[in-house]
């Protein structure tokens, strides 16, 4: 299936208008959210980057579950635009833009010129998911670029002849993708297995295949030296392994991952994007030999979600879903042009426009609402809006040499205030999720606070900051209540009143119950 035979080429003017439209859509999808307060995942990455910039190993001094590439990305953003807290979002959006261009290149390489723009038009809104969930600079936003670059190198090899240099580059890019998120392994594995089988069928050269795999391994080793070397040099990678592998085994077995979440997420997609469940099947009207491969990529990406309850895990599915939908659009357009018995560009353009509008329709209220309203609605259930305000007071109440502790899961406060945590547990999730190590981690956190009491403790009373569950060990919460009562004084807090928040110092008794964040200071020594 190629555009030359089934989908008429567009002129340069039409092509540039299409690209300009994608750029406009890209901006429209992000204009009111780029400078929204950090969510806790972003705060976790930003604080870890803050440690890295100071030459401090994050996994030793910040319990973070993600592999190191997200930390490097945030550090790069902060170095490029120091003092601009939303710089990582700009960098993430750049990564997504480049990944979208790569998807267009992949579509053109696989199917022809007429397939690139429909794939790019669809991918742009799909990556943000229904309800504009993905405005944050999460791991998946960054991960798409090296993932699609790995696939592009494989496709380039298919067209330019099998050469170990392509495998070398794919090894580097593939390992970089893996170091953004380990769950991409099913997608990467599928690509390399298919690549190996195709190369063997075409060449029957076992020596070439061995050289190709050795090149891929060499590329992965080179990437590992650059991406893991800092952590290996500090402690042999012990803490990296503990946080990103050992603990994630427990985390994957928790109630945050279940088939019910997968069905629920696709139920949301169905209610918002029902058209995308049908349009890819139109590819069967003009079946091509490579559609099966992309269907396999789509299925592999679903496995890569881990049936998570978190929306951002499904970003990895979107490029492949968009590409299959683009193939379906072009197949339908080909049928229409055959029925018309003359070449015509308008069927493909009209179909693409109609489907993109249907995809966008549920999110139009989010696209048009003011920035303040977007933040208010999206973040009112979490202590994110008050975090910058509280961080300013934390900075005023402490010196850069003072350590603080966040009793909750709001590490963005550490980043905003440019202060360091007394404990490596910058979120309490490892302490709260019922696992075989939860009690051990609770005792470690207790020992950290007793050994060197922090100058300030910021406590978040909101339940979603603690993730209490049945089976959560009670030791830490019991200790914290007593510790604050005996050794700390309540200074003030961020109070929510009729959906509006403000800092109050001191807090009246009736305000404590409405506070999202409370700030305690250590009692002076007697």
PyMOL commands that set and color helices and strands:
alter all, ss='L'
color gray80, all
select helices_A, chain A and resi 3-6+12-28+40-53+58-61+69-80+87-111+113-126+130-132+139-160+164-178+182-203+206-235+238-252+259-273+276-286+291-304+311-340+346-361+364-368+371-379+387-397+412-417+429-432+438-451+463-465+475-487+509-512
alter helices_A, ss='H'
color red, helices_A
select strands_A, chain A and resi 403-407+420-421+456-459+488-497+500-504+515-522
alter strands_A, ss='S'
color yellow, strands_A
deselect
rebuild
show_as cartoon
